[in-house]
Amino acid sequence: MERFGVMEAGRRFLIILSGKAGQGRYNTTELCEQIDQSFHQAGLSDHYDILITQHEGHLSEAARLFAEEYGATGVVYVAGGDGSLSEVAQSVHGSDCAFGVIPAGTANDFAKTIYGRKRPSLLDIVKAMPYPELERLDLMRLVFPPEVSFFSQYSDEEKLIEYHPPVNTEDGMVSTYSLNVVSFGLDTLILRRAYELMKSRPKLGGNAYYVSILQNLNSRKIFPTKFTLHAANGETISGEKDYVTVALCNGGYYGNGFNPAPMADPYDGVLNLCSATWMGNLRFVPILLRYLKGKHVNSHFINFKDVLAGEFSTADGEEILGNYDGLIFRTPSFSFQVIPQALPYARLKL
């Protein structure tokens, strides 16, 4: 882990409150007043701005413009969930602008890796925001073929909207970055249904994930997939397997608290690959409960591998339904690679 020490004077802060995260329940006047008070007491009244996002793309646009202007002297704090954090991480990557996490989304899964399951109160986090220290986080680069589809959660109030992102590499591929977890298989079926439930029954909030699990107990559970993995120990492994789910983990949590990789460390330069094969109907629910609590490590139906890069592709002609940091995608294949120490992170002393 690379440390930079306490941030020097002259820093500029942008605090972004995502209008969609957590159904907007954290973006209150009270939170803004707490932020004002914290920076005023630190003598930094003229060194920060607060932005509440107003439309899709506003968060990433604001973070990118701020990073371009302030570079290594800037810090972007994001009050939102994993999707919001991922947007900002991609927007500031390469600028040396730091980013920090205010857990104010529906699930706050990456924040659990940073702060632990019993994270500090939001007020304690706000009080520490003027005094961060810098460390460098790993990122995961993903590359998709041009026919990949993404699904927007926020562009329509009633349903997920599928769209084709533009190619952005010289060889005509679609490249993006993940901060927390990339997964595919049954867990993404559950995630997609959870999003639909949150739209139709917004009062469910994070409980939509658990309702979706119950509704998907009889869903498809076998996903034939070809793979090539470049392991951290120097091995290259290729083959084909009938997966139930696969999770590539930089952080340890996803899906409103499921803990696929209890050993995950976003500073260690490797990804923890957790894959599950079918365990039979009688074992399915007990192993699922262990998976939720991070107690599945010794299961015969769960495999772990520390990896640096690799590729997955469909083995049965059906496109892979997956997600990265909660953004759902549909693709015939994708490749991945860990980018060690890619992003300055504003760690709070709590």
N, C-alpha and C positions, 0 to 999 in steps of 0.2 A: 504494500500500500504506500503510495507516494503522498507525503504530507508537505504542506506549504507553510504551515504556521498560521498565526492570527492574521486576519486581513488588515492591511494598513489603512490609515486615514485616506480620504479622497475617493472612497468607494461610492458607487451610485447603485441604488436599489430600485427594482421594479417589482411590485407585488401584484400578481394577477389573480383575481378571484373569478373562477370559471362560473359563468351564469348557469351552466347545465349540470355541473357536478353535484351529486347528492341531492338532486331535484331542487337545487338552489337554496336549500335550507340554511346553509352556512354563510351565504353572501348577504349579511345583515349590516345594518348601520352600526350595531354593537361591535362587530368584528373590525370594521373600519376604524371605529373610535379607539379600540384597543391597540391597533397598529399605530395610529397617530400618537397615542400616549407613549408607546414603547420607543418609537424613534425620537420623539421630543425629549424624553428623559435621557436618551443616549447622546443628545446634542446633535442630532442628525436630521433636524426638521426640514432642511433644504436639500437632503440627499436621497429622497425617495419619492416615488409616485405610486398611487394605487389605481389599478384599472379593473373594472368589471366588464367581462366580455359581453358583447351584444349580439353576435352572430357567429355562425360557423366559420372557422378560419381566422377569427379575430385574435384568438390566443396565440396561434403560431405566427401570425403577421406581426403582432406587437412584440413578441419575444425576438423575432428575427431583426426587426428594425432597431430595437434596443441593443442587441448584441453587436450589430454592425456599428453603432455609434460609440459604444463604451468598451467593447472588447474585454480585455483582461481586467479592467477596473469595474466591470458590471456584475451584478448578481440579480438573477430573476428568481423570485419565490413564487411558487404556484400553489394556490389553494384549490385542489381538485383531486380527482382520482387518477388511476393509472393511465387512462387515455389522455388526460390533460398533461400529465407529466411526460408522457412519450412525445406528444406534440412539441413541447418546449425543448426537450432534450435534442430532438432532431433539428429544431430551429436554431439553437445556439451552438450545436456541435461544429467544431472547427474555428470558432471565434475566440476561444479561451474565456468567454463569459461563463461565469459559474451559475448553477441553478440549485435551488433548494426546495424542500417538500413541506407543504402545510397540508396535513391529511384532512381533506374536506370533501371527499368523494363519497360514493355509495359504499364501496368496498375497502378502498385504501390499502390494497394488498402490498404494493411496493413499500409503502410507509411501514408496514409490519416488519419487513426485513431491516429497515433503517432504525426504527424506534423500538421494535419488539411488539409482541401481541398486546401487552399492557403499556401502550404508548403514553407519553406525558399528555397532560391536558392541553387543549388548544391555547389557553391563556399562557401557560408556561412556554409553549413553543413561540408564541408571538413576542413574549418578553425577551427571548434569547435571539431573535432575528437580527438585531443590529450588530451582534458579536460572533459571526460565524468563523470557522476555520475551514481551510480548503483541503480536500482530498480528491483523488481521481477515481472515478467510477469506470467500470468496463461497459461497453455497449455491444450489441449484437447486430451485425449487418446482415440483411436479408436481400436476396436477389430473386426476382420472379420473372417468368417469361412474359411477353407483352400481352398475352391473353388473360392474365390474371384479372379477377374482379375483386373489388373491395365493397364492403357494405357500410353505409353511413348510418349511424344511430340517431343523428340529430337533425338531418336535413328535412325530415318529415315527422310530424307529430304522431302519426298513427302507425307507421310501418318502417322497416328497414329499407333503404334505397341502395340498390346495387349499381355500381359504376365502374368504369375502366380507367385507372389512373394513366397519365401519359408516361411514355418511356422516358428515362432520364439518364441513360448511360450510353456511351459511344457505340456499344454493340447491340443497342436496341432493346435493353432489358429495363425492368422496373426495380430500382434499388431503394431501400428504406432502412430504418434502424429501429431496434427494439431495446427498451430499457429493462424490462422485467422478465416476462415469460412468453415464449412462442409455443403454441400447442396445436394439436389437431386430433380429430377422432371424436369420441363420445363427448368429451368435455366441451367441445365447440357446439355440438348439437344442443347441449344443456345451456350454454351461454346464449345461443341464438334465441332459444325459447324464453330465457330469462329476460332478454331485452324486449321481446314481444309482450311479456307480462308486465314489465315496467311501464310500457306505453299504454296498455289497456287497463292496468290496475296500479297506478302510480303509488298508491299508499303502501304497497308491498315493500317498496324500497329494496334493500339488500336481501330480504326474505324471498324475493322472486327467484334467486338461485336455487333455494331449497325446494320451492314448489316445482320448479322446472325439473329437478332431479327426479321427483316422484312421477312427473308426467312422462319422463323419458325412460322409465324402468323397462319398458317393452320396446324401446327403440333399437335400431341397428347397433351392434356392438363389435363387429369385426370389420377392420379396414385394412385390406391387403396393400402393402407398401414396400417399394424397393428403397434401399438405403445404401449410402456410402458415408462412413464416419471416419474422421481423422482424430484419433484419440490423443489425450494429453501425454500419454506414455510413448507416443511415436507410432503406434499401430495404425494401420488402415484396415477397416472392416467393411465388407460389402455383403449384401444379401437381400433376402426378401422375407417379410414376416407379416403375420396377421395380427395387427395391433388392435387393442381396445382404445388406447390413447397414448400419445407421446407428448412430453413436455420438455422443452429446452429452457433451462432455468438460469438466469443471471441473478434474479431475486428468488426468494424461497416460497412466496405465497401467490395464489391467484384465485379467481372465482369466489370472492367473498370469504376468504380465510382458509381455503384448501392449501395444504402444505406439501406439495409434491417433492420438494428438495429441502429437507431440514438443514442440510449442510451447505446450502448455497451461500456464497460470499461474493457480492458484486465488485469486490476489489481484487480478486485473486487471479484474474487472467484466464479462467477456464469457465466453461458452461457445464452444468450438471444435467445430463440427459436422464430423464426418468421415463421409462416405457412400461406399459402394462399389456399383457396378453390375457386371453379369455380364461377365466378361473371357474366357470360354471355358475349356474343360477344360485345355488345354495351359498357359495362363497362371496358372491358379488357384493351384497349389501355390507357384510362384515368388513370386507377389505376396503370398500368405499368409506366407511366410517374411520378406519385406520388411516386412510389417505387424507381425510379431512384433518386429522390431528397430527400428521407427520409420523405415525407409528407403523408405517407399512414397509420400512426399510428392509426387513428380513423376510418379506413374503417371497415365496417361490415364483409368484406370478408377476413380480415387479423387478425390473432390471435397472441398474444404475451404471452410468459410464461418464467419466470426465472427458469432454470433447473440446476441440478447438475449432473445427469446421466440419462441413459435410453437406449432403444433399439427400432429399427425399423426393420420391415420385410415385404416382399411382401405379399399382400393379394389376388393377382390374378394369381400367378404362374410366372409372368414375373419378371425377376431380376430387382433390383433397380439400376438405372443409376445415379450415384452421383459423387461428387468430393470433395476433401479436399485441400484447398489452390491451386486450379487449377489442381491437379492431378486427372484425371478421373478414377473411379472404377465402376465395375459391380459386384453385389453381391446379394444373396437372403436375406441377413440380415446384420446388424452391430449393435454394442453397442458403447456407448460413455460415458465418464466421465471427468469432469473438474479436473485438477490437479492444485490447487491454488499455486501461488508463486513458480512455478516450475523452472523458468529460469532467471538468472541474465541478466538484460538488461542495455546496456550502453546508458543512456539518455544524450542528448546533450543540453547544455544551449545556446539557440538561442534567 
